[in-house]
Every structure is written in C-alpha cells, then in structure tokens.
Amino acid sequence: MIATNPDTPLRMAMAQARDQHDQDLLDLTHQRPVLLVFLRHFGCTFCREAAADIGRDRERIEDQGVLPVFVHMSPLAKGEKFFSNYRGLNGVRHISDPEQKLYKAFQLKRGNMRQLFGLKSWVRGFQAGIMGGHLVGMLAGDGFQMPGIFLIRQGQVEREFRHDSAADRPDYVSMAYV
C-alpha cells in the first residue's frame, strides 16, 4: 500500500493533477471515491480494451458511488476525442500527464520485454486486438509505461492493481466496490 500522509509526494501530485474541468484529483477524492485508471497510451490495444470495458461498466461503477478518472500521456483535447469514441465514456473525467508525474507518484514502473512483448501479450493482443476489435493505434507517450488502477477515498489509496503484464485485464467493477 502506498503511504498517503499529508506531505507525501503522492498527495502533492494528486493536488497538482487537474482534469479537463480544472478540478484537482485530491479534491475529487474528497468528494467521492475515485477509481483512477492509468493507461499506457491511446494506441495500446489493451488500453483500448480497458476503455471499452469501463465504458460498458461505467454505470455499475458510478452506481457504487465511485467516479472513474483516467490518466494518460496525451493532451487533454486528444483525450476528449479518444474517450468520445467509446460508448459510455463521453464526458468521463481524465487527466493529461505527459511528464508522467502522477505515474511516478503512484510508483508505476516501466515495463520490461516480458511484460510488454511476452507470450501472454501476444495471445491476449490477438484476442483483444483482432477478435475484440481493439486494433493497435499510433504510439503517443511512453510505450514502456505500465498501467495500474487505484481506488482512492479522501486522498487515501484503499485498493490497487498493478499490472504484471500489459495484457492483464482487471475486473474494474470489483476494483470499484466500496
């Protein structure tokens, strides 16, 4: 579990991170629990699959009182365009973090060859990309950055999922259960 005392770099990073409505992440977590979803990049097959999964389950997540918020490395305008392509994600909150300050504050690592290009990634890439229709797009950001998901309430990390492989597919509804 990540320490979230008032003066930690994590809390400071959350206070500085702003969504497309200029609200800071720390304040959002005091309004209601936040399911913070870090994406690798918008061209990533698995990130496209994650967006589709959360769009499909957004109502169930929000019915639990949890606000989904995405973190990505693209400009906010590209984020708006990306999320508008997924049913259920119009207007979803998102934070642009091209310098990866929030990724670092949450201690998300860069992936190694096995995590990004291992057998699991190839098999799941075929399933998600070809069978699921979430084809590969253009790289925008750090293609080696690993994703992660965190449930945060009042500035405190209550639950976390750190991908061991870029191909991991967590259960977002269970992650959001409060």
C-alpha positions as CSV (number, residue, x, y, z in Angstrom):
1,M,0.0,0.0,0.0
2,I,1.3,3.5,-0.8
3,A,1.7,5.9,2.1
4,T,-0.6,9.0,1.7
5,N,0.3,11.2,4.6
6,P,-0.5,15.0,4.1
7,D,3.1,15.9,3.0
8,T,3.9,12.9,0.8
9,P,4.8,13.3,-2.8
10,L,1.7,11.3,-3.7
11,R,-0.7,13.7,-2.1
12,M,1.1,16.7,-3.5
13,A,1.0,15.1,-7.0
14,M,-2.8,14.4,-6.6
15,A,-3.3,18.1,-5.5
16,Q,-1.4,19.3,-8.6
17,A,-3.1,16.9,-11.1
18,R,-6.1,18.6,-12.8
19,D,-8.7,17.0,-15.0
20,Q,-10.3,18.6,-18.1
21,H,-12.6,20.7,-15.8
22,D,-9.6,22.1,-13.9
23,Q,-10.5,20.1,-10.8
24,D,-7.6,18.6,-8.9
25,L,-7.5,14.9,-8.2
26,L,-7.1,15.2,-4.4
27,D,-10.3,17.3,-4.2
28,L,-12.2,14.8,-6.3
29,T,-11.2,12.0,-3.9
30,H,-12.7,14.0,-1.0
31,Q,-16.0,14.4,-2.9
32,R,-16.4,10.7,-3.6
33,P,-14.2,7.7,-4.1
34,V,-12.2,7.7,-7.4
35,L,-11.3,4.7,-9.5
36,L,-8.1,6.1,-11.0
37,V,-7.2,4.2,-14.2
38,F,-3.7,4.8,-15.6
39,L,-3.4,4.0,-19.3
40,R,-0.2,3.2,-21.2
41,H,-1.1,5.1,-24.4
42,F,-4.1,5.6,-26.7
43,G,-2.6,3.3,-29.4
44,C,-2.3,0.4,-26.9
45,T,-4.7,-2.5,-27.7
46,F,-5.1,-3.3,-24.1
47,C,-5.8,0.4,-23.2
48,R,-8.5,0.5,-25.9
49,E,-10.0,-2.7,-24.4
50,A,-9.9,-1.1,-20.9
51,A,-11.7,2.0,-22.2
52,A,-14.4,-0.2,-23.8
53,D,-14.7,-2.3,-20.6
54,I,-15.1,0.8,-18.4
55,G,-17.5,2.4,-20.8
56,R,-19.6,-0.8,-20.7
57,D,-19.4,-0.9,-16.9
58,R,-19.4,2.9,-16.1
59,E,-22.9,2.9,-14.8
60,R,-22.3,0.0,-12.5
61,I,-19.1,1.7,-11.2
62,E,-20.9,5.0,-10.7
63,D,-23.9,3.3,-9.0
64,Q,-21.5,2.3,-6.3
65,G,-20.7,6.0,-5.7
66,V,-17.3,5.7,-7.4
67,L,-16.1,8.2,-10.0
68,P,-13.9,6.8,-12.8
69,V,-11.0,9.0,-13.8
70,F,-8.4,8.1,-16.4
71,V,-4.8,9.3,-16.5
72,H,-3.0,9.4,-19.9
73,M,0.0,11.0,-21.5
74,S,-1.7,12.8,-24.4
75,P,-3.0,16.4,-24.5
76,L,-6.5,16.9,-23.0
77,A,-8.0,17.5,-26.4
78,K,-6.8,14.2,-27.7
79,G,-8.2,12.6,-24.5
80,E,-11.6,14.1,-25.2
81,K,-11.5,12.7,-28.8
82,F,-10.3,9.3,-27.6
83,F,-12.9,8.8,-24.9
84,S,-15.7,10.1,-27.1
85,N,-15.1,7.1,-29.4
86,Y,-16.2,4.7,-26.7
87,R,-19.8,4.2,-25.7
88,G,-20.3,5.2,-22.1
89,L,-17.2,7.4,-21.9
90,N,-18.5,10.8,-23.2
91,G,-17.6,13.4,-20.6
92,V,-15.6,10.9,-18.5
93,R,-13.0,12.6,-16.3
94,H,-9.4,12.4,-17.4
95,I,-6.1,13.9,-16.6
96,S,-3.3,14.6,-19.0
97,D,0.1,13.6,-17.6
98,P,2.7,13.8,-20.4
99,E,5.6,14.2,-18.0
100,Q,4.4,11.1,-16.1
101,K,4.5,12.9,-12.7
102,L,1.4,11.1,-11.5
103,Y,2.6,7.7,-12.8
104,K,5.8,8.2,-10.9
105,A,4.0,9.4,-7.7
106,F,1.9,6.2,-7.8
107,Q,5.1,4.2,-8.4
108,L,4.1,2.7,-11.7
109,K,7.1,1.3,-13.4
110,R,8.2,1.0,-16.9
111,G,7.7,-2.5,-18.3
112,N,10.3,-5.0,-19.4
113,M,10.3,-7.1,-22.5
114,R,8.3,-10.0,-20.9
115,Q,5.7,-7.6,-19.5
116,L,5.2,-5.8,-22.8
117,F,6.0,-8.4,-25.5
118,G,5.9,-11.8,-23.8
119,L,3.7,-14.7,-24.9
120,K,0.8,-13.5,-22.7
121,S,0.8,-10.2,-24.5
122,W,0.9,-11.8,-27.9
123,V,-2.0,-14.2,-27.1
124,R,-4.1,-11.5,-25.4
125,G,-3.1,-9.0,-28.1
126,F,-4.7,-11.3,-30.7
127,Q,-7.8,-11.7,-28.6
128,A,-8.2,-8.0,-27.7
129,G,-6.9,-6.6,-31.0
130,I,-8.2,-8.9,-33.7
131,M,-11.1,-10.8,-32.0
132,G,-12.2,-7.9,-29.8
133,G,-11.7,-5.2,-32.5
134,H,-9.4,-3.0,-30.4
135,L,-6.7,-2.8,-33.0
136,V,-3.3,-1.2,-32.4
137,G,-3.0,2.6,-33.0
138,M,-0.3,5.1,-33.0
139,L,2.1,5.4,-30.1
140,A,1.6,8.6,-28.2
141,G,3.6,8.8,-25.0
142,D,6.0,6.3,-23.3
143,G,5.2,2.9,-24.8
144,F,7.1,1.2,-22.0
145,Q,4.9,2.7,-19.2
146,M,3.0,0.1,-17.2
147,P,-0.7,0.8,-16.4
148,G,-2.4,0.5,-13.0
149,I,-5.7,1.1,-11.2
150,F,-6.2,2.6,-7.8
151,L,-9.4,3.1,-5.6
152,I,-8.8,6.3,-3.7
153,R,-11.1,7.8,-1.0
154,Q,-10.3,11.1,0.7
155,G,-6.7,11.1,-0.5
156,Q,-6.1,7.5,0.7
157,V,-5.4,4.6,-1.6
158,E,-7.7,1.8,-0.5
159,R,-7.1,-0.7,-3.3
160,E,-4.6,-1.1,-6.1
161,F,-4.0,-3.2,-9.1
162,R,-0.6,-3.1,-10.6
163,H,-0.3,-4.8,-14.0
164,D,2.3,-7.6,-14.1
165,S,1.8,-7.7,-17.8
166,A,0.4,-5.0,-20.2
167,A,-2.1,-7.8,-21.1
168,D,-3.6,-8.1,-17.7
169,R,-7.4,-7.4,-17.7
170,P,-8.6,-6.5,-14.2
171,D,-12.3,-6.5,-13.1
172,Y,-13.0,-2.8,-12.9
173,V,-16.4,-3.2,-11.2
174,S,-14.8,-5.3,-8.4
175,M,-12.0,-2.8,-8.0
176,A,-14.6,0.0,-7.6
177,Y,-16.5,-1.9,-4.9
178,V,-16.6,0.2,-1.8
